[in-house]
Amino acid sequence: MSRFLGHTQHLTITRTMSTSPGSSALTGNWSTVRHKLQHAAKTCHKQLQQAVLREATHLASNIQINITEAGRWAKKPFAPNAASTIKRKKSSAPLINHGDLRNSITVRQLNNPTTILVGIPGDASRQHRPMGDCIAAYARIHEFGATYTDQNGNTRNIPQRSFIWSVVEHTRTTRRKQWQADLKRLLQPKASPP
């Protein structure tokens, strides 16, 4: 006795039931099954890479918007610049002078195709400085805040102006829903043509 289990294009799998208790067999073109499963795995992996890259690019864009809007986009406005900073920069916009920090926000694939850096890589440097200061150090100071002693021996505090983590926190629920939708779409079998 055979029972039809299903087919996709030219692949047919049947289950043959024996009259002997506990014995049955699956018969069909197993090389075609293997090929289709390998193809499905490659397709799934490629779609996962695309979903990760899409999410990373969207996150990077939101971080840049948050810097431009002085933290208001992520609902955590940046502390204002000190009067001495405003005088020196001739601007009151926190974290923006020439735009080097904002323009250094990067999406970079790391060793694993589904592992992507979103932020400022350690090799980023300022374009508008003669020595090309490390922008990553500047970013770290503002993301977490810092205390330092200036050349006159005065203690200075740079307040935390979280421009990356505040966006991650602000978009957490939206990103989770997007990932769930992406995974559902990724795992949803596509209808085969009749």
Protein Blocks (a to p, Z undefined) as FASTA:
>chain_A
ZZdfbdehjaccdddddfbehiacdedjfklmmmmmmmmmmmmmmmmmmmmmmmmmmmmm
mmmmmmmnnommnopacddddfklmmmnopabehianommmmmpccdddfblkbccedjd
fkbccfkbfklpafklmmmmmmnopadddfkopacddddddfklmmmmmmmmmmmmmmmm
mmmmmmpccdddZZ
